[in-house]
Amino acid sequence: MTFLALDAQKNLYTLQKNQLNFEQTLVISRASYISKEMGIIQESVEDASTLDSDPNYIQLQTEQEQLEVRKESLDSQVQLLEQEISNLKTAVTNGIKNGCGLNLIGG
């Protein structure tokens, strides 16, 4: 019956992974929007050196960097959860096989 608890844990990890994937989608979408906004600002400026002093551009650049760090963090978290899910799948499968084997021997 331990494999039932492992399966429940696997399902919880899968739910957490799906939530992280959703957050990844939001981060990627926001980063794409910011890139477009930065492009608009770049096109409207005649002298590229003035971008370094444009407060809107600086704010967008900072937010883009923060989103990149968040995306990398989410990627790592998803990867770890995928490994845990895989390990739990194996443990559940082995638990079911062992349980069936014991039932055949004892039955």
N, C-alpha and C positions, 0 to 999 in steps of 0.2 A: 504494500500500500504506500510505501515511501515514494514510489514513482508518481503517485497522484499529487503529492506535495511538490515534487520536482516539476511536474507538468504545470501546476498552478504558478510556480515561480517563473517558468519559461514564458507563460502567457503574460505575466506582469512585465517581464523584460521586453516582450514584444510590444506591449502597449507603450512602454516608456520609449522604445526605439521609434515607434510611429509618431509620438509626440515630438521627439527630437527632429525627425524628418520633416514634420510640419514646420517647426521653427526654422530649420535650414531653408525651406522654401521661402519663408517670410524674409529671412536675412538676405537671400540671393535676390529676391524681388526688390527689396529696399536698396541694395547695393547697385542694382541695375538702374533704378530710378535716379540715384545719386550720380552715377556716371553720366547719364543723359543730361542732368542739370549742370554738371561740371562742363560738359561739352558745349552747352548753350552759352555758359559764361565765357568759355575760352573763345568761342566764335565772336562774341560781342566785344571783346577786348582787342584793341589794335596792337597794344604792346604787351607781349607775354610776360614781361617782368613785373607788370602791375598786378598779376595774379597773386603774387606773394603778399600783397597788401590788401587784397579784396577780402573783406570779412566773410562774405557769403561763401566764397570759394574755399577759404581756409576752414570754415565750419564744415562744409561738405567733405573736404579732404580728410578732416579729423574723423568725421563720422564714418567715412568709407574705410579708414584704417581700423577703427573699432569693430566694424562689421566683419572685416576680414579676420581679425583675431577671434571673434565670436564664431565665425564659420569654421575655422580650424579647430576650435574647441569642440564644437558640435560634431565635426567629422570624427574626432578622436573618441568622443563618447559613444557615437553610433557604432564605431568599429569595435569597441570593448563590449558593448551590448550584443553585437552580432556573434562575437566569440563565446560569450556566456550562453546565448541562446543555442548555439551549436553544441556546446558541451552538455547543456541540459537535455537537448534532444537525444543525444547519444545515451545519456544516463537513463532517460525515460525508456528508450528502446531496449536497453539492456535490462532494466527493471522488469519490463513486460515479458521479455524472453525468459528471464530467470523465474518469474512468477509462474509462467506457463509450464516451464520445465519442472518446477517443484510440484505443481498440481498433477502433472502426468506421473511423476514418481510416487507421490503420496496417494493418488487416487486409484 
